[in-house]
Amino acid sequence: MCWIEHAEPWALESELISQLDLPLNLDQNCHNAFHDRLKKLRVQARQQARALPIRA
């Protein structure tokens, strides 16, 4: 992991996502083979978390 300063980070992000294999990043990454599976897993995890009791 690293960081750099960039005048338009959103443009750099789009370029990097299109060129690199970043399977955990769903935004702008639907071309990744893992995208649909990860999206479904995250939906299931959210549903499961919402069903758990909240403790004070």
Rosetta silent file (secondary structure, phi, psi, omega in degrees, C-alpha in Angstrom):
SEQUENCE: MCWIEHAEPWALESELISQLDLPLNLDQNCHNAFHDRLKKLRVQARQQARALPIRA
SCORE:     score description
SCORE:     0.000 S_00000001
   1 L     0.000  144.491  176.432    0.000    0.000    0.000 S_00000001
   2 L  -154.752  174.577  176.569    1.132    3.506   -0.712 S_00000001
   3 L  -143.178  153.544  174.565   -0.236    6.964   -1.307 S_00000001
   4 L  -142.496  155.444  173.724    0.598    9.886   -3.518 S_00000001
   5 L   -84.762  139.249 -179.238   -0.728   13.402   -3.880 S_00000001
   6 L  -149.078  137.425 -177.610   -2.608   13.994   -7.109 S_00000001
   7 L   -63.009  -33.698  179.676   -4.589   16.999   -8.343 S_00000001
   8 L  -129.589   75.982 -175.330   -7.413   14.773   -9.612 S_00000001
   9 H   -60.944  -29.427  178.611   -7.354   11.582   -7.504 S_00000001
  10 H   -64.799  -34.327  178.031  -10.671   10.377   -8.955 S_00000001
  11 H   -70.616  -42.856  178.163   -9.117   10.283  -12.436 S_00000001
  12 H   -64.524  -40.563  179.054   -6.092    8.372  -11.186 S_00000001
  13 H   -59.651  -46.979  179.376   -8.334    5.950   -9.296 S_00000001
  14 H   -60.265  -42.487  179.425  -10.324    5.152  -12.444 S_00000001
  15 H   -64.031  -45.040 -179.246   -7.140    4.601  -14.427 S_00000001
  16 H   -65.107  -44.016 -179.690   -5.622    2.314  -11.795 S_00000001
  17 H   -62.275  -37.284 -179.462   -8.789    0.259  -11.366 S_00000001
  18 H   -71.804  -23.332 -175.447   -9.022   -0.266  -15.127 S_00000001
  19 H  -102.471  -22.206 -174.617   -5.392   -1.421  -15.345 S_00000001
  20 L  -110.555  159.228  175.374   -4.851   -3.420  -12.154 S_00000001
  21 L   -92.034  100.409 -177.655   -6.418   -6.533  -10.682 S_00000001
  22 L  -121.761   78.975 -170.383   -8.075   -5.197   -7.522 S_00000001
  23 L   -65.164  -22.437 -178.339  -10.641   -7.861   -6.602 S_00000001
  24 L   -88.776   -7.257  178.505  -11.803   -6.271   -3.330 S_00000001
  25 L   -96.634  108.638 -177.943  -12.653   -2.937   -4.952 S_00000001
  26 L   -82.538  -31.514 -177.628  -16.178   -3.166   -6.390 S_00000001
  27 L   -63.464  125.404  178.319  -16.487    0.427   -7.564 S_00000001
  28 L    61.892   22.805 -172.378  -15.689    0.706  -11.290 S_00000001
  29 L  -129.038   29.408 -176.734  -14.444   -2.881  -11.226 S_00000001
  30 L   -69.285   -9.094  176.461  -17.271   -4.991  -12.670 S_00000001
  31 L   -76.869  -13.427 -179.791  -14.812   -6.428  -15.237 S_00000001
  32 L   -74.442  137.519 -176.623  -13.140   -8.426  -12.454 S_00000001
  33 L   -62.763  -24.928 -177.116  -14.137  -12.111  -12.388 S_00000001
  34 L   -88.850   -8.260 -172.605  -14.666  -11.986   -8.593 S_00000001
  35 H   -54.667  -54.284 -176.713  -16.959   -8.916   -8.698 S_00000001
  36 H   -63.402  -42.211  179.872  -20.352  -10.668   -8.724 S_00000001
  37 H   -63.721  -46.257 -179.877  -19.372  -13.208   -6.078 S_00000001
  38 H   -64.381  -39.406  179.125  -17.949  -10.554   -3.748 S_00000001
  39 H   -61.045  -43.772  178.387  -21.015   -8.350   -4.228 S_00000001
  40 H   -65.311  -41.889  178.887  -23.295  -11.236   -3.217 S_00000001
  41 H   -62.505  -39.893  179.760  -21.107  -12.094   -0.218 S_00000001
  42 H   -67.829  -37.606  176.126  -21.196   -8.503    0.995 S_00000001
  43 H   -62.615  -45.537  179.254  -24.996   -8.386    0.695 S_00000001
  44 H   -61.917  -41.898 -179.750  -25.253  -11.609    2.707 S_00000001
  45 H   -64.181  -41.466  177.499  -22.853  -10.279    5.352 S_00000001
  46 H   -63.162  -44.243  179.708  -24.865   -7.042    5.714 S_00000001
  47 H   -62.022  -44.083  179.396  -28.116   -8.979    6.044 S_00000001
  48 H   -63.883  -41.623 -179.626  -26.601  -11.292    8.631 S_00000001
  49 H   -65.321  -40.014 -179.973  -25.157   -8.368   10.611 S_00000001
  50 H   -67.351  -26.026 -179.416  -28.497   -6.541   10.629 S_00000001
  51 H   -80.745  -14.625 -179.041  -30.214   -9.656   11.992 S_00000001
  52 L   -74.860  149.112  178.559  -27.873   -9.867   15.000 S_00000001
  53 L   -69.621  150.871  176.849  -29.006   -8.423   18.335 S_00000001
  54 L  -100.036  127.839  179.642  -27.626   -5.071   19.434 S_00000001
  55 L  -107.030  140.523 -179.992  -26.093   -5.013   22.895 S_00000001
  56 L   -82.868    0.000    0.000  -25.778   -1.915   25.002 S_00000001
